[in-house]
Amino acid sequence: MNQLEQLKKFTTVVADTGDFQSMQAYTPRDATTNPSLILKAVQKPEYQPLLADAVARNADKSTDQIIDQLLISFGLKILEIVPGRVSTETDARLSFDTEATVAKGRQLIALYEAAGIPRERVLIKIASTWEGIRAAEILEKEGIRCNMTLLFCLAQAAACAEAGAQLISPFVGRIYDWFKKQTGQEIYGADDPGVLSVKRIYNYYRKFGYKTEIMGASFRNTSQILELAGCDLLTISPDLLQKLSDSESSVLLKLNSETASASNLEKIELNEKTFRFMLNEDAMASEKLSEGIRLFCADTVKLEALIASMR
């Protein structure tokens, strides 16, 4: 039995890609995309018809509306392949606007429901800013489930759980990248700072009884993935899925509720002021959150330019 098959016994595997062929090859339960993955996908010949169709069918609509239709088109194709859920991202430029994020979440769900997809099969991805978390709190009360992305620290995770978010996506690889750049060292295995961050969040959620799902994301190597065996979900890129499929080495359970309950973590009491202060005190989380929003915004602008060139 290969490592991917073993991992699936402990953890739900999610495909981190906009590539349908990869999803079919590795049989994940769920799939997640982001603006960067969609931009990358629509530049491939096999996915250009999806883009062309979205532009042609919505010629009288705004570029924003065409992007929404494109996201839904990808989501619908993905849901034909995976048995579970698809995550669809809100515009990162709305990351500091609660009302606009709520409106966008409602719009995306309405488009899915108009296509016959129940809202239970969709996760709306929102950046884990204070404003984004407040938007998720509103959407969740309406039965619109949220995937909180660009998450790098326990303060963000605790706030998301308190807001009742369905799922969080802590970014293992980007945390690792930051520490590697700062120290010049490559840290693997259980001491990897990205792995340690997710373990801490997992232990915190289990110890204090939060129901929010944890989906480790943004992996750089299979070591990071294997050290988080037992996490609720792990979203993995096609190249790392292939490496797991190619290996027959043993996969051991690393995260469990018993260890979490025994941890010495203390409950965090959060309001807006303490959240912002804790995030500010964490240089890595502050920098990676800002950088992530900028990168997603830049790729959305590129996608807009691509659509404009086709109109």
ChimeraX commands (.cxc) that place a marker at each C-alpha (Angstrom):
marker #1 position 0.00,0.00,0.00 radius 0.5
marker #1 position 1.48,3.34,-1.01 radius 0.5
marker #1 position 1.76,6.36,1.26 radius 0.5
marker #1 position -1.24,8.14,-0.26 radius 0.5
marker #1 position -3.48,5.14,0.39 radius 0.5
marker #1 position -2.15,4.89,3.96 radius 0.5
marker #1 position -2.62,8.62,4.56 radius 0.5
marker #1 position -6.27,8.41,3.49 radius 0.5
marker #1 position -6.90,6.06,6.44 radius 0.5
marker #1 position -6.04,8.88,8.87 radius 0.5
marker #1 position -6.89,12.06,6.98 radius 0.5
marker #1 position -9.23,13.30,4.26 radius 0.5
marker #1 position -7.14,14.13,1.18 radius 0.5
marker #1 position -8.05,17.21,-0.85 radius 0.5
marker #1 position -6.63,18.13,-4.26 radius 0.5
marker #1 position -4.99,21.57,-4.32 radius 0.5
marker #1 position -5.32,22.24,-8.03 radius 0.5
marker #1 position -7.50,23.52,-10.83 radius 0.5
marker #1 position -6.43,20.59,-13.01 radius 0.5
marker #1 position -9.27,18.12,-13.49 radius 0.5
marker #1 position -7.03,15.34,-14.77 radius 0.5
marker #1 position -5.01,15.40,-11.53 radius 0.5
marker #1 position -8.20,15.12,-9.51 radius 0.5
marker #1 position -9.29,12.06,-11.44 radius 0.5
marker #1 position -5.87,10.45,-11.02 radius 0.5
marker #1 position -5.63,10.76,-7.23 radius 0.5
marker #1 position -9.30,10.39,-6.19 radius 0.5
marker #1 position -9.44,13.07,-3.45 radius 0.5
marker #1 position -12.68,13.63,-1.55 radius 0.5
marker #1 position -12.67,17.42,-1.91 radius 0.5
marker #1 position -10.89,19.99,-4.05 radius 0.5
marker #1 position -9.79,23.56,-3.49 radius 0.5
marker #1 position -8.74,26.33,-5.86 radius 0.5
marker #1 position -7.54,29.92,-5.57 radius 0.5
marker #1 position -7.02,32.80,-8.03 radius 0.5
marker #1 position -3.45,31.71,-8.76 radius 0.5
marker #1 position -4.48,28.13,-9.57 radius 0.5
marker #1 position -7.36,29.28,-11.80 radius 0.5
marker #1 position -5.09,31.73,-13.64 radius 0.5
marker #1 position -2.55,28.95,-14.18 radius 0.5
marker #1 position -5.23,26.53,-15.38 radius 0.5
marker #1 position -6.89,28.81,-17.94 radius 0.5
marker #1 position -3.56,29.36,-19.67 radius 0.5
marker #1 position -3.45,25.65,-20.54 radius 0.5
marker #1 position -5.01,24.71,-23.91 radius 0.5
marker #1 position -7.35,22.12,-22.41 radius 0.5
marker #1 position -8.98,24.68,-20.09 radius 0.5
marker #1 position -9.17,27.65,-22.44 radius 0.5
marker #1 position -12.63,26.59,-23.69 radius 0.5
marker #1 position -13.99,27.10,-20.16 radius 0.5
marker #1 position -12.67,30.65,-20.17 radius 0.5
marker #1 position -13.87,31.35,-23.71 radius 0.5
marker #1 position -17.33,30.00,-22.85 radius 0.5
marker #1 position -17.58,32.12,-19.68 radius 0.5
marker #1 position -16.65,35.25,-21.66 radius 0.5
marker #1 position -18.98,34.46,-24.57 radius 0.5
marker #1 position -22.02,33.60,-22.43 radius 0.5
marker #1 position -21.64,36.72,-20.30 radius 0.5
marker #1 position -20.67,39.30,-22.93 radius 0.5
marker #1 position -23.12,41.84,-21.51 radius 0.5
marker #1 position -21.82,41.48,-17.94 radius 0.5
marker #1 position -18.97,43.07,-16.01 radius 0.5
marker #1 position -15.53,41.51,-15.76 radius 0.5
marker #1 position -16.22,40.73,-12.09 radius 0.5
marker #1 position -19.33,38.82,-13.07 radius 0.5
marker #1 position -17.45,36.91,-15.76 radius 0.5
marker #1 position -14.81,35.88,-13.20 radius 0.5
marker #1 position -17.58,34.67,-10.89 radius 0.5
marker #1 position -19.04,32.62,-13.73 radius 0.5
marker #1 position -15.59,31.22,-14.52 radius 0.5
marker #1 position -15.08,30.22,-10.87 radius 0.5
marker #1 position -18.45,28.48,-10.88 radius 0.5
marker #1 position -17.65,26.72,-14.17 radius 0.5
marker #1 position -14.49,25.30,-12.63 radius 0.5
marker #1 position -16.37,24.42,-9.46 radius 0.5
marker #1 position -19.09,22.56,-11.36 radius 0.5
marker #1 position -16.51,20.53,-13.30 radius 0.5
marker #1 position -14.68,19.73,-10.07 radius 0.5
marker #1 position -17.91,18.57,-8.41 radius 0.5
marker #1 position -18.42,16.10,-11.26 radius 0.5
marker #1 position -15.14,14.48,-10.20 radius 0.5
marker #1 position -14.94,14.72,-6.40 radius 0.5
marker #1 position -17.65,13.24,-4.18 radius 0.5
marker #1 position -17.33,15.96,-1.53 radius 0.5
marker #1 position -16.90,19.72,-1.58 radius 0.5
marker #1 position -15.24,22.39,-3.67 radius 0.5
marker #1 position -13.75,25.58,-2.23 radius 0.5
marker #1 position -14.31,28.75,-4.25 radius 0.5
marker #1 position -12.45,31.93,-3.35 radius 0.5
marker #1 position -13.82,35.42,-2.87 radius 0.5
marker #1 position -11.93,38.34,-4.41 radius 0.5
marker #1 position -8.87,39.01,-2.22 radius 0.5
marker #1 position -9.38,42.74,-2.76 radius 0.5
marker #1 position -12.38,42.44,-0.43 radius 0.5
marker #1 position -10.24,41.11,2.43 radius 0.5
marker #1 position -10.80,44.19,4.60 radius 0.5
marker #1 position -14.46,44.73,3.71 radius 0.5
marker #1 position -16.90,42.61,5.71 radius 0.5
marker #1 position -20.07,43.70,3.90 radius 0.5
marker #1 position -18.60,43.21,0.42 radius 0.5
marker #1 position -17.25,39.78,1.36 radius 0.5
marker #1 position -20.66,38.72,2.66 radius 0.5
marker #1 position -22.28,39.95,-0.57 radius 0.5
marker #1 position -19.75,38.05,-2.70 radius 0.5
marker #1 position -20.25,34.86,-0.68 radius 0.5
marker #1 position -24.00,35.09,-1.19 radius 0.5
marker #1 position -23.54,35.72,-4.93 radius 0.5
marker #1 position -21.29,32.69,-5.39 radius 0.5
marker #1 position -23.65,30.40,-3.48 radius 0.5
marker #1 position -26.61,31.71,-5.50 radius 0.5
marker #1 position -24.78,30.85,-8.73 radius 0.5
marker #1 position -24.03,27.33,-7.50 radius 0.5
marker #1 position -27.61,26.81,-6.36 radius 0.5
marker #1 position -28.92,28.10,-9.71 radius 0.5
marker #1 position -26.79,25.35,-11.29 radius 0.5
marker #1 position -28.39,22.74,-9.03 radius 0.5
marker #1 position -25.58,22.41,-6.48 radius 0.5
marker #1 position -26.62,22.40,-2.80 radius 0.5
marker #1 position -24.70,24.83,-0.61 radius 0.5
marker #1 position -23.45,21.94,1.52 radius 0.5
marker #1 position -21.07,20.99,-1.30 radius 0.5
marker #1 position -19.45,24.43,-1.50 radius 0.5
marker #1 position -16.99,26.20,0.80 radius 0.5
marker #1 position -16.54,29.93,0.30 radius 0.5
marker #1 position -12.85,30.80,0.76 radius 0.5
marker #1 position -12.17,34.00,2.67 radius 0.5
marker #1 position -8.89,35.52,3.88 radius 0.5
marker #1 position -8.47,35.24,7.68 radius 0.5
marker #1 position -8.41,38.97,8.39 radius 0.5
marker #1 position -10.59,40.33,11.20 radius 0.5
marker #1 position -13.05,41.60,8.57 radius 0.5
marker #1 position -13.02,38.28,6.72 radius 0.5
marker #1 position -13.69,36.36,9.93 radius 0.5
marker #1 position -16.64,38.61,10.72 radius 0.5
marker #1 position -17.99,37.97,7.21 radius 0.5
marker #1 position -17.68,34.22,7.76 radius 0.5
marker #1 position -19.60,34.54,11.03 radius 0.5
marker #1 position -22.51,36.14,9.16 radius 0.5
marker #1 position -22.41,33.67,6.25 radius 0.5
marker #1 position -22.23,30.61,8.50 radius 0.5
marker #1 position -25.44,31.69,10.25 radius 0.5
marker #1 position -27.09,31.65,6.80 radius 0.5
marker #1 position -25.89,28.10,6.14 radius 0.5
marker #1 position -23.10,29.26,3.81 radius 0.5
marker #1 position -20.02,27.31,4.84 radius 0.5
marker #1 position -16.64,29.01,4.83 radius 0.5
marker #1 position -13.02,27.97,4.31 radius 0.5
marker #1 position -10.75,30.46,6.06 radius 0.5
marker #1 position -7.56,30.80,4.07 radius 0.5
marker #1 position -4.25,32.68,4.42 radius 0.5
marker #1 position -4.07,31.52,8.02 radius 0.5
marker #1 position -0.68,31.54,9.74 radius 0.5
marker #1 position -1.12,31.70,13.51 radius 0.5
marker #1 position -3.15,30.55,16.50 radius 0.5
marker #1 position -4.82,33.95,16.97 radius 0.5
marker #1 position -6.37,33.68,13.50 radius 0.5
marker #1 position -7.36,30.06,14.11 radius 0.5
marker #1 position -8.96,30.82,17.47 radius 0.5
marker #1 position -10.94,33.74,16.02 radius 0.5
marker #1 position -12.19,31.57,13.14 radius 0.5
marker #1 position -13.33,28.86,15.53 radius 0.5
marker #1 position -15.13,31.36,17.75 radius 0.5
marker #1 position -16.89,32.69,14.64 radius 0.5
marker #1 position -18.12,29.19,13.80 radius 0.5
marker #1 position -16.24,28.83,10.51 radius 0.5
marker #1 position -16.66,25.43,8.90 radius 0.5
marker #1 position -12.98,25.00,8.04 radius 0.5
marker #1 position -9.58,26.68,8.25 radius 0.5
marker #1 position -6.59,26.25,5.91 radius 0.5
marker #1 position -3.34,26.93,7.81 radius 0.5
marker #1 position -0.49,27.45,5.33 radius 0.5
marker #1 position 2.31,25.08,6.32 radius 0.5
marker #1 position 4.67,25.75,3.43 radius 0.5
marker #1 position 4.50,29.53,3.55 radius 0.5
marker #1 position 5.35,29.46,7.27 radius 0.5
marker #1 position 8.30,27.22,6.44 radius 0.5
marker #1 position 9.36,29.62,3.65 radius 0.5
marker #1 position 9.42,32.57,6.04 radius 0.5
marker #1 position 11.57,30.86,8.65 radius 0.5
marker #1 position 13.90,29.44,6.02 radius 0.5
marker #1 position 14.42,32.94,4.62 radius 0.5
marker #1 position 14.98,34.41,8.08 radius 0.5
marker #1 position 17.40,31.76,9.36 radius 0.5
marker #1 position 18.93,30.37,6.18 radius 0.5
marker #1 position 18.16,26.90,7.52 radius 0.5
marker #1 position 15.99,24.12,6.17 radius 0.5
marker #1 position 14.10,22.41,9.00 radius 0.5
marker #1 position 12.42,19.11,8.21 radius 0.5
marker #1 position 10.20,16.65,10.05 radius 0.5
marker #1 position 8.52,17.29,13.39 radius 0.5
marker #1 position 10.55,20.48,13.98 radius 0.5
marker #1 position 9.34,22.17,10.78 radius 0.5
marker #1 position 7.82,25.51,11.94 radius 0.5
marker #1 position 4.83,25.10,9.62 radius 0.5
marker #1 position 4.14,21.62,10.99 radius 0.5
marker #1 position 4.49,22.89,14.58 radius 0.5
marker #1 position 1.99,25.67,13.89 radius 0.5
marker #1 position -0.69,23.29,12.60 radius 0.5
marker #1 position -0.08,20.84,15.45 radius 0.5
marker #1 position -0.61,23.67,17.93 radius 0.5
marker #1 position -3.87,24.67,16.24 radius 0.5
marker #1 position -5.04,21.04,16.13 radius 0.5
marker #1 position -4.27,20.57,19.83 radius 0.5
marker #1 position -6.02,23.86,20.70 radius 0.5
marker #1 position -9.18,22.95,18.78 radius 0.5
marker #1 position -9.35,19.45,20.25 radius 0.5
marker #1 position -8.59,20.56,23.80 radius 0.5
marker #1 position -11.31,23.21,23.84 radius 0.5
marker #1 position -13.88,21.30,21.79 radius 0.5
marker #1 position -14.12,23.42,18.64 radius 0.5
marker #1 position -15.90,21.82,15.68 radius 0.5
marker #1 position -14.12,23.84,12.97 radius 0.5
marker #1 position -12.27,21.52,10.58 radius 0.5
marker #1 position -8.51,21.93,10.08 radius 0.5
marker #1 position -7.13,21.49,6.57 radius 0.5
marker #1 position -3.34,21.80,6.36 radius 0.5
marker #1 position -2.36,23.54,3.11 radius 0.5
marker #1 position 0.54,24.89,1.06 radius 0.5
marker #1 position 3.03,22.03,1.39 radius 0.5
marker #1 position 6.61,22.10,0.15 radius 0.5
marker #1 position 7.54,18.44,0.70 radius 0.5
marker #1 position 6.00,15.11,1.72 radius 0.5
marker #1 position 7.68,15.29,5.14 radius 0.5
marker #1 position 5.37,18.13,6.11 radius 0.5
marker #1 position 2.35,16.12,4.98 radius 0.5
marker #1 position 3.34,12.93,6.79 radius 0.5
marker #1 position 4.01,14.78,10.05 radius 0.5
marker #1 position 0.37,15.93,10.00 radius 0.5
marker #1 position -1.21,12.51,9.43 radius 0.5
marker #1 position -4.38,12.57,11.51 radius 0.5
marker #1 position -5.23,16.20,10.72 radius 0.5
marker #1 position -8.88,16.51,9.63 radius 0.5
marker #1 position -7.95,17.27,6.02 radius 0.5
marker #1 position -4.80,17.98,4.01 radius 0.5
marker #1 position -4.94,19.77,0.65 radius 0.5
marker #1 position -2.07,18.57,-1.52 radius 0.5
marker #1 position -0.71,19.60,-4.93 radius 0.5
marker #1 position -0.54,17.03,-7.78 radius 0.5
marker #1 position 3.27,16.72,-7.68 radius 0.5
marker #1 position 3.26,15.83,-3.98 radius 0.5
marker #1 position 0.28,13.50,-4.43 radius 0.5
marker #1 position 2.39,11.70,-7.03 radius 0.5
marker #1 position 5.36,11.42,-4.66 radius 0.5
marker #1 position 3.12,9.92,-1.99 radius 0.5
marker #1 position 1.73,7.49,-4.56 radius 0.5
marker #1 position 5.25,6.45,-5.56 radius 0.5
marker #1 position 6.39,5.61,-2.02 radius 0.5
marker #1 position 5.62,2.43,-0.07 radius 0.5
marker #1 position 7.13,3.67,3.23 radius 0.5
marker #1 position 5.00,3.48,6.35 radius 0.5
marker #1 position 2.72,6.35,7.38 radius 0.5
marker #1 position 2.16,6.77,11.12 radius 0.5
marker #1 position -0.62,8.63,12.92 radius 0.5
marker #1 position 0.87,11.86,14.27 radius 0.5
marker #1 position -2.11,13.87,15.55 radius 0.5
marker #1 position -4.76,12.57,17.93 radius 0.5
marker #1 position -7.28,13.88,20.44 radius 0.5
marker #1 position -5.64,12.23,23.46 radius 0.5
marker #1 position -2.36,14.08,22.99 radius 0.5
marker #1 position -4.26,17.29,22.28 radius 0.5
marker #1 position -6.27,17.04,25.49 radius 0.5
marker #1 position -3.07,16.62,27.49 radius 0.5
marker #1 position -1.41,19.71,25.98 radius 0.5
marker #1 position -0.68,22.74,28.16 radius 0.5
marker #1 position -2.36,25.27,25.87 radius 0.5
marker #1 position -4.48,27.97,27.49 radius 0.5
marker #1 position -7.70,29.44,26.15 radius 0.5
marker #1 position -7.30,32.71,24.26 radius 0.5
marker #1 position -9.83,35.45,24.99 radius 0.5
marker #1 position -10.19,37.40,21.75 radius 0.5
marker #1 position -11.77,40.63,20.68 radius 0.5
marker #1 position -10.80,42.87,17.79 radius 0.5
marker #1 position -8.11,44.70,19.75 radius 0.5
marker #1 position -6.41,41.55,21.08 radius 0.5
marker #1 position -6.66,39.86,17.68 radius 0.5
marker #1 position -4.97,42.75,15.91 radius 0.5
marker #1 position -2.31,43.04,18.59 radius 0.5
marker #1 position -1.50,39.30,18.59 radius 0.5
marker #1 position -1.30,39.29,14.80 radius 0.5
marker #1 position 0.93,42.37,14.85 radius 0.5
marker #1 position 3.24,40.73,17.40 radius 0.5
marker #1 position 3.71,37.75,15.06 radius 0.5
marker #1 position 5.98,39.09,12.30 radius 0.5
marker #1 position 5.70,35.92,10.23 radius 0.5
marker #1 position 1.89,35.83,10.30 radius 0.5
marker #1 position 1.56,39.56,9.60 radius 0.5
marker #1 position 3.97,39.47,6.67 radius 0.5
marker #1 position 2.63,36.27,5.10 radius 0.5
marker #1 position -1.00,37.36,5.42 radius 0.5
marker #1 position -0.24,40.69,3.70 radius 0.5
marker #1 position 1.89,39.02,1.05 radius 0.5
marker #1 position -0.75,36.36,0.36 radius 0.5
marker #1 position -3.47,38.94,-0.15 radius 0.5
marker #1 position -1.22,40.95,-2.48 radius 0.5
marker #1 position -0.35,37.87,-4.55 radius 0.5
marker #1 position -3.98,36.76,-4.90 radius 0.5
marker #1 position -4.98,40.32,-5.82 radius 0.5
marker #1 position -2.26,40.48,-8.47 radius 0.5
marker #1 position -3.38,37.21,-10.04 radius 0.5
marker #1 position -7.00,38.38,-10.06 radius 0.5
marker #1 position -5.91,41.53,-11.92 radius 0.5
marker #1 position -4.03,39.33,-14.44 radius 0.5
marker #1 position -7.15,37.24,-14.92 radius 0.5
marker #1 position -9.19,40.42,-15.48 radius 0.5
marker #1 position -6.69,41.56,-18.10 radius 0.5
marker #1 position -6.88,38.19,-19.83 radius 0.5
marker #1 position -10.68,38.42,-19.96 radius 0.5
marker #1 position -10.55,42.03,-21.19 radius 0.5
marker #1 position -8.30,40.96,-24.07 radius 0.5
marker #1 position -10.97,38.46,-25.19 radius 0.5
marker #1 position -13.96,40.84,-25.18 radius 0.5
marker link #1:1,2 radius 0.2
marker link #1:2,3 radius 0.2
marker link #1:3,4 radius 0.2
marker link #1:4,5 radius 0.2
marker link #1:5,6 radius 0.2
marker link #1:6,7 radius 0.2
marker link #1:7,8 radius 0.2
marker link #1:8,9 radius 0.2
marker link #1:9,10 radius 0.2
marker link #1:10,11 radius 0.2
marker link #1:11,12 radius 0.2
marker link #1:12,13 radius 0.2
marker link #1:13,14 radius 0.2
marker link #1:14,15 radius 0.2
marker link #1:15,16 radius 0.2
marker link #1:16,17 radius 0.2
marker link #1:17,18 radius 0.2
marker link #1:18,19 radius 0.2
marker link #1:19,20 radius 0.2
marker link #1:20,21 radius 0.2
marker link #1:21,22 radius 0.2
marker link #1:22,23 radius 0.2
marker link #1:23,24 radius 0.2
marker link #1:24,25 radius 0.2
marker link #1:25,26 radius 0.2
marker link #1:26,27 radius 0.2
marker link #1:27,28 radius 0.2
marker link #1:28,29 radius 0.2
marker link #1:29,30 radius 0.2
marker link #1:30,31 radius 0.2
marker link #1:31,32 radius 0.2
marker link #1:32,33 radius 0.2
marker link #1:33,34 radius 0.2
marker link #1:34,35 radius 0.2
marker link #1:35,36 radius 0.2
marker link #1:36,37 radius 0.2
marker link #1:37,38 radius 0.2
marker link #1:38,39 radius 0.2
marker link #1:39,40 radius 0.2
marker link #1:40,41 radius 0.2
marker link #1:41,42 radius 0.2
marker link #1:42,43 radius 0.2
marker link #1:43,44 radius 0.2
marker link #1:44,45 radius 0.2
marker link #1:45,46 radius 0.2
marker link #1:46,47 radius 0.2
marker link #1:47,48 radius 0.2
marker link #1:48,49 radius 0.2
marker link #1:49,50 radius 0.2
marker link #1:50,51 radius 0.2
marker link #1:51,52 radius 0.2
marker link #1:52,53 radius 0.2
marker link #1:53,54 radius 0.2
marker link #1:54,55 radius 0.2
marker link #1:55,56 radius 0.2
marker link #1:56,57 radius 0.2
marker link #1:57,58 radius 0.2
marker link #1:58,59 radius 0.2
marker link #1:59,60 radius 0.2
marker link #1:60,61 radius 0.2
marker link #1:61,62 radius 0.2
marker link #1:62,63 radius 0.2
marker link #1:63,64 radius 0.2
marker link #1:64,65 radius 0.2
marker link #1:65,66 radius 0.2
marker link #1:66,67 radius 0.2
marker link #1:67,68 radius 0.2
marker link #1:68,69 radius 0.2
marker link #1:69,70 radius 0.2
marker link #1:70,71 radius 0.2
marker link #1:71,72 radius 0.2
marker link #1:72,73 radius 0.2
marker link #1:73,74 radius 0.2
marker link #1:74,75 radius 0.2
marker link #1:75,76 radius 0.2
marker link #1:76,77 radius 0.2
marker link #1:77,78 radius 0.2
marker link #1:78,79 radius 0.2
marker link #1:79,80 radius 0.2
marker link #1:80,81 radius 0.2
marker link #1:81,82 radius 0.2
marker link #1:82,83 radius 0.2
marker link #1:83,84 radius 0.2
marker link #1:84,85 radius 0.2
marker link #1:85,86 radius 0.2
marker link #1:86,87 radius 0.2
marker link #1:87,88 radius 0.2
marker link #1:88,89 radius 0.2
marker link #1:89,90 radius 0.2
marker link #1:90,91 radius 0.2
marker link #1:91,92 radius 0.2
marker link #1:92,93 radius 0.2
marker link #1:93,94 radius 0.2
marker link #1:94,95 radius 0.2
marker link #1:95,96 radius 0.2
marker link #1:96,97 radius 0.2
marker link #1:97,98 radius 0.2
marker link #1:98,99 radius 0.2
marker link #1:99,100 radius 0.2
marker link #1:100,101 radius 0.2
marker link #1:101,102 radius 0.2
marker link #1:102,103 radius 0.2
marker link #1:103,104 radius 0.2
marker link #1:104,105 radius 0.2
marker link #1:105,106 radius 0.2
marker link #1:106,107 radius 0.2
marker link #1:107,108 radius 0.2
marker link #1:108,109 radius 0.2
marker link #1:109,110 radius 0.2
marker link #1:110,111 radius 0.2
marker link #1:111,112 radius 0.2
marker link #1:112,113 radius 0.2
marker link #1:113,114 radius 0.2
marker link #1:114,115 radius 0.2
marker link #1:115,116 radius 0.2
marker link #1:116,117 radius 0.2
marker link #1:117,118 radius 0.2
marker link #1:118,119 radius 0.2
marker link #1:119,120 radius 0.2
marker link #1:120,121 radius 0.2
marker link #1:121,122 radius 0.2
marker link #1:122,123 radius 0.2
marker link #1:123,124 radius 0.2
marker link #1:124,125 radius 0.2
marker link #1:125,126 radius 0.2
marker link #1:126,127 radius 0.2
marker link #1:127,128 radius 0.2
marker link #1:128,129 radius 0.2
marker link #1:129,130 radius 0.2
marker link #1:130,131 radius 0.2
marker link #1:131,132 radius 0.2
marker link #1:132,133 radius 0.2
marker link #1:133,134 radius 0.2
marker link #1:134,135 radius 0.2
marker link #1:135,136 radius 0.2
marker link #1:136,137 radius 0.2
marker link #1:137,138 radius 0.2
marker link #1:138,139 radius 0.2
marker link #1:139,140 radius 0.2
marker link #1:140,141 radius 0.2
marker link #1:141,142 radius 0.2
marker link #1:142,143 radius 0.2
marker link #1:143,144 radius 0.2
marker link #1:144,145 radius 0.2
marker link #1:145,146 radius 0.2
marker link #1:146,147 radius 0.2
marker link #1:147,148 radius 0.2
marker link #1:148,149 radius 0.2
marker link #1:149,150 radius 0.2
marker link #1:150,151 radius 0.2
marker link #1:151,152 radius 0.2
marker link #1:152,153 radius 0.2
marker link #1:153,154 radius 0.2
marker link #1:154,155 radius 0.2
marker link #1:155,156 radius 0.2
marker link #1:156,157 radius 0.2
marker link #1:157,158 radius 0.2
marker link #1:158,159 radius 0.2
marker link #1:159,160 radius 0.2
marker link #1:160,161 radius 0.2
marker link #1:161,162 radius 0.2
marker link #1:162,163 radius 0.2
marker link #1:163,164 radius 0.2
marker link #1:164,165 radius 0.2
marker link #1:165,166 radius 0.2
marker link #1:166,167 radius 0.2
marker link #1:167,168 radius 0.2
marker link #1:168,169 radius 0.2
marker link #1:169,170 radius 0.2
marker link #1:170,171 radius 0.2
marker link #1:171,172 radius 0.2
marker link #1:172,173 radius 0.2
marker link #1:173,174 radius 0.2
marker link #1:174,175 radius 0.2
marker link #1:175,176 radius 0.2
marker link #1:176,177 radius 0.2
marker link #1:177,178 radius 0.2
marker link #1:178,179 radius 0.2
marker link #1:179,180 radius 0.2
marker link #1:180,181 radius 0.2
marker link #1:181,182 radius 0.2
marker link #1:182,183 radius 0.2
marker link #1:183,184 radius 0.2
marker link #1:184,185 radius 0.2
marker link #1:185,186 radius 0.2
marker link #1:186,187 radius 0.2
marker link #1:187,188 radius 0.2
marker link #1:188,189 radius 0.2
marker link #1:189,190 radius 0.2
marker link #1:190,191 radius 0.2
marker link #1:191,192 radius 0.2
marker link #1:192,193 radius 0.2
marker link #1:193,194 radius 0.2
marker link #1:194,195 radius 0.2
marker link #1:195,196 radius 0.2
marker link #1:196,197 radius 0.2
marker link #1:197,198 radius 0.2
marker link #1:198,199 radius 0.2
marker link #1:199,200 radius 0.2
marker link #1:200,201 radius 0.2
marker link #1:201,202 radius 0.2
marker link #1:202,203 radius 0.2
marker link #1:203,204 radius 0.2
marker link #1:204,205 radius 0.2
marker link #1:205,206 radius 0.2
marker link #1:206,207 radius 0.2
marker link #1:207,208 radius 0.2
marker link #1:208,209 radius 0.2
marker link #1:209,210 radius 0.2
marker link #1:210,211 radius 0.2
marker link #1:211,212 radius 0.2
marker link #1:212,213 radius 0.2
marker link #1:213,214 radius 0.2
marker link #1:214,215 radius 0.2
marker link #1:215,216 radius 0.2
marker link #1:216,217 radius 0.2
marker link #1:217,218 radius 0.2
marker link #1:218,219 radius 0.2
marker link #1:219,220 radius 0.2
marker link #1:220,221 radius 0.2
marker link #1:221,222 radius 0.2
marker link #1:222,223 radius 0.2
marker link #1:223,224 radius 0.2
marker link #1:224,225 radius 0.2
marker link #1:225,226 radius 0.2
marker link #1:226,227 radius 0.2
marker link #1:227,228 radius 0.2
marker link #1:228,229 radius 0.2
marker link #1:229,230 radius 0.2
marker link #1:230,231 radius 0.2
marker link #1:231,232 radius 0.2
marker link #1:232,233 radius 0.2
marker link #1:233,234 radius 0.2
marker link #1:234,235 radius 0.2
marker link #1:235,236 radius 0.2
marker link #1:236,237 radius 0.2
marker link #1:237,238 radius 0.2
marker link #1:238,239 radius 0.2
marker link #1:239,240 radius 0.2
marker link #1:240,241 radius 0.2
marker link #1:241,242 radius 0.2
marker link #1:242,243 radius 0.2
marker link #1:243,244 radius 0.2
marker link #1:244,245 radius 0.2
marker link #1:245,246 radius 0.2
marker link #1:246,247 radius 0.2
marker link #1:247,248 radius 0.2
marker link #1:248,249 radius 0.2
marker link #1:249,250 radius 0.2
marker link #1:250,251 radius 0.2
marker link #1:251,252 radius 0.2
marker link #1:252,253 radius 0.2
marker link #1:253,254 radius 0.2
marker link #1:254,255 radius 0.2
marker link #1:255,256 radius 0.2
marker link #1:256,257 radius 0.2
marker link #1:257,258 radius 0.2
marker link #1:258,259 radius 0.2
marker link #1:259,260 radius 0.2
marker link #1:260,261 radius 0.2
marker link #1:261,262 radius 0.2
marker link #1:262,263 radius 0.2
marker link #1:263,264 radius 0.2
marker link #1:264,265 radius 0.2
marker link #1:265,266 radius 0.2
marker link #1:266,267 radius 0.2
marker link #1:267,268 radius 0.2
marker link #1:268,269 radius 0.2
marker link #1:269,270 radius 0.2
marker link #1:270,271 radius 0.2
marker link #1:271,272 radius 0.2
marker link #1:272,273 radius 0.2
marker link #1:273,274 radius 0.2
marker link #1:274,275 radius 0.2
marker link #1:275,276 radius 0.2
marker link #1:276,277 radius 0.2
marker link #1:277,278 radius 0.2
marker link #1:278,279 radius 0.2
marker link #1:279,280 radius 0.2
marker link #1:280,281 radius 0.2
marker link #1:281,282 radius 0.2
marker link #1:282,283 radius 0.2
marker link #1:283,284 radius 0.2
marker link #1:284,285 radius 0.2
marker link #1:285,286 radius 0.2
marker link #1:286,287 radius 0.2
marker link #1:287,288 radius 0.2
marker link #1:288,289 radius 0.2
marker link #1:289,290 radius 0.2
marker link #1:290,291 radius 0.2
marker link #1:291,292 radius 0.2
marker link #1:292,293 radius 0.2
marker link #1:293,294 radius 0.2
marker link #1:294,295 radius 0.2
marker link #1:295,296 radius 0.2
marker link #1:296,297 radius 0.2
marker link #1:297,298 radius 0.2
marker link #1:298,299 radius 0.2
marker link #1:299,300 radius 0.2
marker link #1:300,301 radius 0.2
marker link #1:301,302 radius 0.2
marker link #1:302,303 radius 0.2
marker link #1:303,304 radius 0.2
marker link #1:304,305 radius 0.2
marker link #1:305,306 radius 0.2
marker link #1:306,307 radius 0.2
marker link #1:307,308 radius 0.2
marker link #1:308,309 radius 0.2
marker link #1:309,310 radius 0.2
marker link #1:310,311 radius 0.2
view
